[in-house]
């Protein structure tokens, strides 16, 4: 298996299952409705905001792999518009999984030589660093989502 196919698999696994940790975003969100997704627990981010935040970076990297310039800023990465219905929540979830699969395909088809080239600007490191980083980032926030889900409704956990 090539390095890009392995990274793609690892990225898919955190989103859709099959990873070493035995937890993934799709299964974790499967039984979360919009009221649970937007429920505020203490001063933590909501599940919906965390899903938006995870996808914010996936979307930014996807656009770069599609040939667009990097156009993302950390200061906007939590700026989710209010979700006021189940339909809006499902739209966010669908967008997240659609873009995750699109990014996985782009990673899979990425030329191996690109992995150690600068990602847009040397200050961001190389493609490999950014692709592994988005996987690690997703795992980190997936853990937060899992804990918030247990707090909101222990029956769902």
Backbone as CSV, one residue per row, in Angstrom:
resi,resn,N_x,N_y,N_z,CA_x,CA_y,CA_z,C_x,C_y,C_z
1,UNK,0.854,-1.176,0.000,0.000,0.000,0.000,0.902,1.241,0.000
2,UNK,0.575,2.186,-0.856,1.360,3.420,-0.916,1.092,4.269,0.326
3,UNK,1.968,5.210,0.569,1.794,6.103,1.719,0.510,6.908,1.613
4,UNK,0.204,7.386,0.411,-1.014,8.182,0.258,-2.267,7.340,0.474
5,UNK,-2.240,6.096,0.024,-3.387,5.211,0.269,-3.523,4.898,1.765
6,UNK,-2.400,4.757,2.461,-2.440,4.491,3.897,-2.980,5.705,4.659
7,UNK,-2.527,6.895,4.306,-3.029,8.110,4.955,-4.515,8.276,4.664
8,UNK,-4.917,8.013,3.440,-6.330,8.103,3.067,-7.172,7.138,3.887
9,UNK,-6.677,5.912,4.044,-7.393,4.920,4.838,-7.522,5.378,6.286
10,UNK,-6.451,5.892,6.842,-6.463,6.367,8.226,-7.471,7.520,8.383
11,UNK,-7.516,8.407,7.393,-8.467,9.520,7.416,-9.902,8.994,7.340
12,UNK,-10.145,8.064,6.431,-11.489,7.468,6.306,-11.899,6.774,7.604
13,UNK,-10.959,6.039,8.192,-11.262,5.254,9.387,-11.763,6.117,10.544
14,UNK,-11.190,7.288,10.744,-11.656,8.137,11.848,-13.052,8.690,11.556
15,UNK,-13.382,8.811,10.300,-14.710,9.298,9.935,-15.758,8.185,9.856
16,UNK,-15.367,7.038,9.295,-16.358,6.010,8.958,-16.164,4.665,9.657
17,UNK,-15.074,4.490,10.376,-14.866,3.254,11.137,-13.732,2.401,10.628
18,UNK,-13.251,1.551,11.526,-12.190,0.626,11.180,-10.832,1.012,11.741
19,UNK,-10.786,2.074,12.554,-9.497,2.500,13.080,-9.125,1.769,14.363
20,UNK,-7.908,1.975,14.778,-7.340,1.318,15.949,-8.101,1.657,17.227
21,UNK,-8.663,2.846,17.311,-9.367,3.279,18.522,-10.790,2.747,18.613
22,UNK,-11.294,2.174,17.546,-12.658,1.612,17.498,-13.752,2.649,17.741
23,UNK,-13.485,3.891,17.410,-14.503,4.944,17.495,-14.382,5.785,16.231
24,UNK,-15.507,6.224,15.737,-15.481,7.050,14.534,-16.607,8.064,14.578
25,UNK,-16.474,9.073,13.766,-17.421,10.174,13.768,-18.816,9.735,13.319
26,UNK,-18.899,8.922,12.296,-20.208,8.531,11.763,-21.037,7.778,12.803
27,UNK,-20.457,6.777,13.430,-21.198,6.014,14.436,-21.523,6.863,15.658
28,UNK,-20.593,7.731,16.025,-20.808,8.579,17.200,-21.966,9.547,16.988
29,UNK,-22.119,10.046,15.780,-23.181,11.023,15.498,-24.500,10.381,15.071
30,UNK,-24.493,9.092,14.816,-25.664,8.418,14.237,-26.948,8.620,15.030
31,UNK,-26.869,8.675,16.341,-28.082,8.799,17.147,-28.191,10.154,17.850
32,UNK,-27.483,11.140,17.330,-27.544,12.493,17.902,-28.515,13.327,17.077
33,UNK,-29.525,13.890,17.735,-30.469,14.756,17.021,-30.045,16.213,17.183
34,UNK,-30.744,17.108,16.520,-30.323,18.509,16.494,-30.395,19.166,17.864
35,UNK,-31.340,18.767,18.696,-31.423,19.359,20.037,-30.229,18.926,20.883
36,UNK,-29.838,17.664,20.761,-28.653,17.194,21.478,-27.396,17.846,20.905
37,UNK,-27.346,17.967,19.583,-26.177,18.548,18.920,-25.962,20.008,19.295
38,UNK,-27.038,20.692,19.653,-26.929,22.119,19.984,-27.039,22.392,21.484
39,UNK,-27.151,21.332,22.266,-27.270,21.494,23.723,-25.963,22.022,24.299
40,UNK,-26.084,23.027,25.130,-24.912,23.631,25.763,-24.633,22.923,27.083
41,UNK,-23.406,22.469,27.259,-22.958,21.821,28.489,-21.847,22.686,29.080
42,UNK,-22.121,23.232,30.265,-21.142,24.112,30.930,-20.656,25.172,29.942
43,UNK,-19.344,25.358,29.840,-18.825,26.332,28.884,-18.140,25.643,27.699
44,UNK,-18.530,24.385,27.452,-17.952,23.621,26.349,-18.615,23.989,25.025
45,UNK,-17.917,23.707,23.943,-18.543,23.837,22.634,-19.634,22.779,22.506
46,UNK,-20.616,23.048,21.677,-21.660,22.054,21.420,-21.127,21.003,20.447
47,UNK,-21.815,19.894,20.368,-21.462,18.855,19.400,-21.513,19.439,17.987
48,UNK,-22.531,20.208,17.687,-22.663,20.798,16.354,-21.476,21.704,16.027
49,UNK,-21.064,22.521,16.968,-19.926,23.412,16.739,-18.656,22.597,16.507
50,UNK,-18.485,21.520,17.261,-17.297,20.679,17.077,-17.308,19.977,15.723
51,UNK,-18.470,19.539,15.267,-18.566,18.925,13.946,-18.225,19.963,12.878
52,UNK,-18.760,21.155,13.011,-18.441,22.247,12.083,-16.936,22.505,12.082
53,UNK,-16.350,22.579,13.271,-14.929,22.866,13.423,-14.060,21.780,12.772
54,UNK,-14.403,20.531,12.994,-13.673,19.433,12.354,-13.731,19.597,10.842
55,UNK,-14.937,19.817,10.328,-15.123,19.909,8.885,-14.504,21.169,8.294
56,UNK,-14.382,22.219,9.078,-13.785,23.470,8.594,-12.396,23.194,8.016
57,UNK,-11.601,22.424,8.745,-10.239,22.128,8.297,-10.222,21.082,7.189
58,UNK,-11.114,20.112,7.254,-11.228,19.131,6.176,-11.551,19.864,4.875
59,UNK,-12.511,20.764,4.935,-12.926,21.520,3.760,-11.786,22.376,3.208
60,UNK,-11.018,23.001,4.088,-9.901,23.849,3.650,-8.837,23.027,2.928
61,UNK,-8.505,21.869,3.481,-7.489,21.007,2.855,-8.023,20.432,1.548
62,UNK,-9.289,20.054,1.533,-9.908,19.540,0.313,-9.778,20.554,-0.815
63,UNK,-10.072,21.798,-0.535,-10.002,22.836,-1.576,-8.586,22.972,-2.116
64,UNK,-7.588,22.875,-1.239,-6.196,22.937,-1.705,-5.899,21.758,-2.633
65,UNK,-6.337,20.570,-2.247,-6.090,19.396,-3.093,-6.883,19.456,-4.401
66,UNK,-7.915,20.280,-4.441,-8.685,20.487,-5.675,-8.090,21.618,-6.525
67,UNK,-6.973,22.183,-6.044,-6.280,23.212,-6.823,-6.578,24.640,-6.434
68,UNK,-7.385,24.832,-5.409,-7.707,26.187,-4.966,-6.668,26.654,-3.942
69,UNK,-6.563,27.959,-3.742,-5.638,28.444,-2.717,-6.167,28.157,-1.312
70,UNK,-5.255,28.092,-0.362,-5.654,27.913,1.031,-6.366,29.176,1.487
71,UNK,-7.589,29.008,1.959,-8.394,30.140,2.392,-9.116,29.745,3.669
72,UNK,-8.376,29.744,4.762,-8.950,29.377,6.056,-8.254,30.184,7.136
73,UNK,-8.961,30.419,8.211,-8.399,31.147,9.341,-8.949,30.542,10.618
74,UNK,-8.062,30.257,11.553,-8.482,29.667,12.825,-9.606,30.479,13.478
75,UNK,-9.567,31.799,13.313,-10.560,32.635,13.996,-11.993,32.394,13.501
76,UNK,-12.142,31.766,12.329,-13.481,31.473,11.806,-13.885,30.002,11.979
77,UNK,-13.013,29.201,12.539,-13.217,27.754,12.541,-14.296,27.266,13.506
78,UNK,-14.805,28.153,14.347,-15.904,27.788,15.252,-17.176,28.581,14.941
79,UNK,-17.202,29.290,13.827,-18.302,30.198,13.485,-19.477,29.499,12.799
80,UNK,-20.101,28.615,13.511,-21.271,27.920,12.984,-22.500,28.807,13.143
81,UNK,-23.253,28.967,12.057,-24.535,29.655,12.165,-25.459,28.806,13.034
82,UNK,-26.365,29.446,13.763,-27.253,28.667,14.629,-28.014,27.585,13.856
83,UNK,-28.104,26.423,14.462,-28.880,25.319,13.898,-30.206,25.288,14.636
84,UNK,-31.291,25.385,13.871,-32.616,25.507,14.490,-33.582,24.389,14.106
85,UNK,-33.050,23.368,13.434,-33.939,22.264,13.035,-33.121,20.999,12.789
86,UNK,-33.823,19.889,12.769,-33.184,18.607,12.454,-32.620,18.628,11.032
87,UNK,-33.345,19.269,10.138,-32.887,19.356,8.750,-31.541,20.067,8.654
88,UNK,-31.389,21.169,9.346,-30.119,21.902,9.322,-28.992,21.067,9.930
89,UNK,-29.285,20.348,11.004,-28.286,19.475,11.623,-27.867,18.377,10.635
90,UNK,-28.841,17.755,9.979,-28.516,16.693,9.032,-27.741,17.222,7.824
91,UNK,-28.014,18.454,7.433,-27.246,19.072,6.344,-25.778,19.214,6.735
92,UNK,-25.519,19.622,7.972,-24.139,19.746,8.448,-23.462,18.379,8.489
93,UNK,-24.155,17.384,8.997,-23.598,16.031,9.084,-23.319,15.489,7.678
94,UNK,-24.258,15.656,6.776,-24.081,15.185,5.399,-22.906,15.878,4.727
95,UNK,-22.816,17.185,4.880,-21.697,17.947,4.312,-20.374,17.431,4.876
96,UNK,-20.343,17.177,6.166,-19.127,16.696,6.816,-18.679,15.368,6.228
97,UNK,-19.594,14.427,6.077,-19.217,13.113,5.563,-18.957,13.127,4.061
98,UNK,-19.660,13.952,3.328,-19.415,14.077,1.891,-18.022,14.636,1.633
99,UNK,-17.687,15.703,2.342,-16.370,16.310,2.145,-15.257,15.416,2.680
100,UNK,-15.533,14.648,3.726,-14.533,13.703,4.237,-14.227,12.648,3.172
101,UNK,-15.243,12.116,2.541,-15.009,11.104,1.503,-14.296,11.716,0.304
102,UNK,-14.666,12.934,-0.057,-13.986,13.601,-1.170,-12.506,13.806,-0.856
103,UNK,-12.210,14.237,0.366,-10.810,14.437,0.742,-10.065,13.107,0.746
104,UNK,-10.686,12.063,1.253,-10.049,10.743,1.257,-9.672,10.321,-0.162
105,UNK,-10.556,10.547,-1.109,-10.262,10.204,-2.504,-9.102,11.022,-3.054
106,UNK,-9.069,12.297,-2.726,-7.974,13.154,-3.195,-6.641,12.737,-2.573
107,UNK,-6.669,12.385,-1.297,-5.434,11.926,-0.642,-4.962,10.638,-1.307
108,UNK,-5.880,9.733,-1.515,-5.574,8.438,-2.135,-4.911,8.608,-3.492
109,UNK,-5.339,9.607,-4.237,-4.825,9.833,-5.587,-3.695,10.851,-5.658
110,UNK,-3.264,11.335,-4.514,-2.188,12.323,-4.462,-0.870,11.668,-4.862
111,UNK,-0.106,12.347,-5.652,1.221,11.858,-6.038,2.089,11.778,-4.782
112,UNK,2.719,10.634,-4.590,3.561,10.401,-3.402,4.605,11.502,-3.214
113,UNK,5.126,12.027,-4.297,6.179,13.042,-4.194,5.658,14.341,-3.584
114,UNK,4.369,14.534,-3.625,3.753,15.758,-3.094,3.767,15.769,-1.556
115,UNK,3.797,14.590,-0.937,3.686,14.499,0.523,4.697,15.363,1.271
116,UNK,5.895,15.470,0.744,6.927,16.198,1.474,7.244,17.552,0.852
117,UNK,6.302,18.030,0.046,6.389,19.395,-0.475,5.627,20.330,0.459
118,UNK,5.969,21.606,0.414,5.285,22.590,1.257,3.795,22.621,0.951
119,UNK,3.018,22.710,2.007,1.571,22.846,1.886,1.261,24.329,1.772
120,UNK,1.146,24.816,0.547,0.839,26.211,0.233,1.949,27.181,0.628
121,UNK,2.430,27.096,1.850,3.427,28.028,2.367,4.310,27.243,3.339
122,UNK,5.615,27.433,3.300,6.503,26.679,4.204,6.119,26.781,5.685
123,UNK,5.479,27.868,6.072,5.106,28.018,7.488,4.078,26.974,7.941
124,UNK,3.375,26.332,7.002,2.392,25.303,7.341,2.983,23.893,7.330
125,UNK,4.249,23.792,6.965,4.861,22.472,6.866,4.475,21.812,5.548
126,UNK,4.695,20.514,5.477,4.429,19.810,4.220,3.028,19.179,4.211
127,UNK,2.688,18.616,3.076,1.383,17.970,2.927,1.202,16.858,3.952
128,UNK,2.238,16.056,4.146,2.165,14.936,5.080,1.790,15.417,6.477
129,UNK,2.444,16.459,6.948,2.147,17.026,8.267,0.697,17.473,8.365
130,UNK,0.210,18.128,7.336,-1.164,18.638,7.357,-2.194,17.528,7.254
131,UNK,-1.913,16.509,6.479,-2.862,15.395,6.344,-2.924,14.576,7.631
132,UNK,-1.762,14.304,8.234,-1.790,13.615,9.524,-2.400,14.512,10.591
133,UNK,-2.122,15.792,10.501,-2.669,16.737,11.471,-4.183,16.777,11.472
134,UNK,-4.801,16.736,10.302,-6.264,16.776,10.243,-6.857,15.485,10.804
135,UNK,-6.148,14.379,10.676,-6.597,13.117,11.279,-6.513,13.211,12.803
136,UNK,-5.373,13.680,13.299,-5.202,13.836,14.745,-6.224,14.815,15.311
137,UNK,-6.455,15.887,14.597,-7.414,16.911,14.998,-8.816,16.310,15.118
138,UNK,-9.174,15.484,14.154,-10.487,14.837,14.176,-10.603,13.893,15.366
139,UNK,-9.574,13.109,15.622,-9.592,12.207,16.790,-9.760,13.004,18.085
140,UNK,-9.036,14.098,18.205,-9.099,14.929,19.408,-10.528,15.421,19.663
141,UNK,-11.135,15.999,18.651,-12.482,16.544,18.833,-13.539,15.444,18.896
142,UNK,-13.283,14.308,18.283,-14.176,13.163,18.418,-14.255,12.729,19.876
143,UNK,-13.132,12.774,20.571,-13.135,12.470,22.005,-14.006,13.448,22.775
144,UNK,-13.917,14.721,22.448,-14.760,15.727,23.101,-16.236,15.459,22.818
145,UNK,-16.549,15.162,21.568,-17.939,14.878,21.198,-18.459,13.692,21.999
146,UNK,-17.656,12.663,22.114,-18.069,11.463,22.859,-18.363,11.780,24.313
147,UNK,-17.533,12.599,24.929,-17.755,12.969,26.333,-18.991,13.845,26.495
148,UNK,-19.163,14.817,25.613,-20.344,15.681,25.679,-21.604,14.842,25.489
149,UNK,-21.555,13.916,24.568,-22.696,13.036,24.312,-23.062,12.253,25.581
150,UNK,-22.076,11.766,26.299,-22.329,11.020,27.552,-22.927,11.922,28.623
151,UNK,-22.501,13.170,28.669,-23.040,14.110,29.647,-24.499,14.448,29.321
152,UNK,-24.771,14.698,28.043,-26.106,15.096,27.606,-27.121,13.983,27.828
153,UNK,-26.735,12.786,27.455,-27.688,11.686,27.558,-26.915,10.380,27.783
154,UNK,-26.760,9.997,29.030,-26.009,8.777,29.318,-26.573,7.525,28.626
155,UNK,-27.836,7.551,28.258,-28.451,6.417,27.585,-27.871,6.261,26.171
156,UNK,-27.490,7.378,25.535,-26.925,7.331,24.192,-25.496,6.813,24.178
157,UNK,-24.778,6.981,25.261,-23.335,6.684,25.279,-23.010,5.219,25.160
